[in-house]
Amino acid sequence: MERILLVEDNEAIVLGLKYLLEQEGFQTMVAGSVSQAKKALSENSFDMALLDVTLPDGDGFSLCEWIMAKRKLPVIFLTAREEESDVVKGFELGAVDYVMKPFRNRELISRIRNGLRRSNGLQEDEKLLRCGELKLNPETGKAFVGDREILLTKLEFRILSAMLSHPGKIFSREEILAATWDLYGNYVNDNTLSVTMKRIREKIGDEDGNIIKTVRGMGYRLEDKET
């Protein structure tokens, strides 16, 4: 269940919005001030914060700035302040959306879900090891060329992961062999490495060796397209 921090001091809005969020499956905690919000954020984990701009002891803008510095939590401003300068400021501070009061319930829920999906996507993207069109996620074990997923063995994934961590670096065969030593508790011999590199190239569409370069007499280098 995703957790939302609602920072709002209007009790009527809190009552209706908390009910709406909980009906939609969100666990909701309410803070009526900046100080209460900071305390809640320091003591609990949340997936999103909904912030009013005008609060008794400060404003949502400064709170948003504090959140981004501490947590980088997705934030949606929920406010009656509709001046263009306020909207721009909210987005410049890193908010994923800016919703005007009064709002329509279904639209708000849709914006919340979109904000959560976008934030989750960005977080996943930050975990990727990438070089050109080649992308690996060390946590999920998934690999992609562009949008096409490629299936790698554990040994292939480990080799490619090491090379993606240092694109442009020349890896000697000895370095690659050492990196795969304890994968199965057995030593990977030189012939197995040659076969494995060939299979990796085939899977990523690099039969001509334009992505994984063979550096004669030295080893292999993952071509860094940005250098």
Steps between C-alpha positions, in 0.01 A plus 500: 500500500645834394532763772413865448571795727225762473617841620188713541362713784140531378310239701212475253737427211699256714188304596377456143839447338625249757182297451540514121864391510433213738207382287743488207739280697753759618617499860476865600660704777405863561721789609349842562820703491855508370640389836258208524583399143875501566450290812284250307752482217787447744325215678317324216543399138263626232450451128365850436418830670200723420580856608289807550699816434361714784567346842484642857875497561644538153424404142493192282775633276761500776375160618531363147857628483576330833346174376703502180821555695422222749293238321433592134142388560246563221297808591167630370393850597131519586413867539266787420795716393474513122744776409725393216810589702390259776437218253839554338670514839338173603629318194844660528525363853447151361127436548348239269170690477313813613126459561264793555225503761216424464596177329301211358554179696554265209740739331703537817528124548609465137768766549623329817530164327676656202743680732579177682556310175724774365702514821538122515612500139766762568625309803528181298678685221759631747595143589586406142850443376506629145717557199333615183193283440623234741342505850526267800316508830726342766209456743253323269757325282333629186682622191381703203619623164279802447153377598577137414566276798781250456537182703844444648644218705639589844852484362415721201322750722792517741752566224285762330421666833871536579567654159199734521624627834808631319415573134809584299733306734707219350436177693772243467387141466660437839287773662181356355597149604575621853163678520316176416712268719250443779175515303452124510787423732701389199763666286382614157769402252626706209313301237171538687556875512548517122175311443318714756615827344383374161156420644474839671575671170237296322237581760562875493517505120873565486625222275741745333653604832405868480367517858738263676831574335782247495822684580767280347749370754321676787140384545153646452355849521135603511474782251388817678292688241515819703882530481 
